[in-house]
Amino acid sequence: MKRPLIVVLNGPNLNMLGLRQPEIYGEATLDDVEQLCLQAAERLDVTIDFRQTNGEGELVSWVQECRGRASGIVINPAAYGHTSVALLDALLAVELPVIEVHMSNIHRREAFRHHTYVSQAARGVICGLGIRGYAHALQAVADMIEDEG
């Protein structure tokens, strides 16, 4: 039986994890996040496609590619969550379970970070748990896939 595919998408500047503001984002790198996601995927009996881009258009295209290909999406839109209606529209169009992840607690930060457009398409939002939030997000999407299966 084919394992469900969950696409894990990461937005701008996440390639700088471990270097950029470690007091906020911690010292883990994006490679560490990917390894954590691979371990969680194995435990959950799902497959992941893990990607990062600094380009909004590329992120939107990747979301669109999920329709008919993936069973769910975990997305850390980073700054695009606060600015991109195009990303929101793409997430709504694919009609898949989406969990939004932010490593920091966006509600304890600057006011402009308190709102994300992506949240309007997400079934749930996980923030403030560092890289562990990704594992929780994968668990949530896997549960949704199973419930809808």
C-alpha positions in Angstrom: 0.0 0.0 0.0 1.3 3.4 -1.0 2.3 5.7 1.9 0.5 9.1 1.9 2.7 12.1 0.8 2.8 15.1 3.0 4.7 18.1 1.5 6.7 20.2 4.0 7.2 23.7 2.6 9.5 26.4 4.0 9.5 30.0 3.1 12.1 32.8 3.0 15.2 32.9 5.2 14.6 29.5 6.7 17.7 28.4 4.9 19.5 30.7 7.4 18.3 28.7 10.5 21.1 28.3 13.0 22.7 31.6 11.9 19.8 34.1 11.8 18.7 35.3 15.2 19.4 32.1 17.2 17.9 33.8 20.3 14.5 33.6 18.5 14.8 30.6 16.2 17.4 28.5 18.1 20.5 26.9 16.8 19.0 24.1 14.7 19.6 24.3 11.0 17.2 23.6 8.2 19.0 20.2 7.7 18.1 19.5 11.4 14.5 20.3 10.7 14.5 18.0 7.7 16.0 15.1 9.7 13.4 15.6 12.4 10.6 15.5 9.8 12.1 12.4 8.2 12.1 10.7 11.5 8.5 11.7 12.3 7.4 10.6 8.8 8.9 7.2 9.3 7.2 6.8 12.7 3.8 8.0 11.1 4.2 5.8 8.0 4.0 8.7 5.6 6.4 10.0 2.9 7.5 13.6 2.9 8.7 16.0 0.3 10.7 18.7 2.1 11.5 22.0 0.4 12.6 25.6 1.1 12.6 28.6 -1.1 13.1 32.3 -0.8 10.8 33.1 -3.7 7.1 33.7 -3.3 6.2 32.6 -6.8 8.1 29.3 -6.4 6.4 28.7 -3.1 3.0 29.3 -4.7 3.9 26.9 -7.6 4.9 24.2 -5.2 1.6 24.5 -3.4 -0.3 24.2 -6.7 1.7 21.1 -7.5 0.3 19.4 -4.4 -3.2 19.2 -5.9 -3.7 15.6 -7.0 -0.2 14.6 -5.8 -0.1 15.1 -2.1 -2.4 14.1 0.8 -1.6 17.2 2.9 0.7 20.1 3.5 2.8 21.4 6.4 3.9 24.9 5.7 6.2 27.4 7.5 5.5 30.4 5.2 7.8 32.6 7.3 7.3 36.2 6.3 5.1 35.3 3.4 2.5 34.3 5.8 2.1 37.9 6.8 2.1 39.3 3.3 1.0 36.9 0.6 -2.6 36.7 -0.5 -1.3 34.7 -3.5 -0.1 32.0 -1.1 -3.5 32.0 0.6 -5.3 31.6 -2.7 -3.0 28.7 -3.7 -3.6 26.9 -0.4 -7.3 27.3 -0.7 -7.3 26.0 -4.3 -5.5 22.7 -3.6 -8.2 21.7 -1.1 -5.9 19.7 1.1 -5.4 19.6 4.9 -2.9 22.3 5.8 -1.1 22.9 9.1 0.8 26.2 9.4 4.0 26.2 11.5 6.0 29.0 13.0 9.0 28.2 15.2 8.6 31.3 17.3 5.4 32.4 19.0 4.3 35.0 16.5 1.8 36.4 19.1 4.7 37.4 21.4 6.5 39.3 18.7 5.9 42.5 16.7 2.2 43.3 16.0 2.6 42.8 12.2 3.4 39.1 12.9 0.2 38.4 14.8 -1.8 38.0 11.6 -1.1 35.5 8.8 -3.1 35.0 5.6 -2.1 31.4 5.6 -4.1 30.8 8.8 -7.2 31.3 6.8 -6.4 28.2 4.8 -4.9 26.2 7.6 -6.9 23.7 9.7 -4.5 24.4 12.5 -1.5 26.6 13.5 1.4 25.6 15.6 3.7 28.3 16.8 6.3 28.8 19.5 7.5 25.2 19.8 10.7 25.6 17.8 11.5 22.8 15.3 9.4 20.3 17.3 6.4 22.1 15.9 7.1 20.4 12.6 6.7 16.9 14.1 3.4 18.0 15.8 2.2 19.4 12.4 3.1 16.1 10.6 1.2 14.2 13.3 -1.8 16.4 12.8 -1.8 16.1 9.1 -1.3 12.3 9.3 -4.3 12.1 11.7 -6.4 14.2 9.3 -5.5 11.9 6.4 -6.4 8.9 8.4 -9.7 10.4 9.6 -10.7 11.3 6.0 -9.3 8.0 4.5 
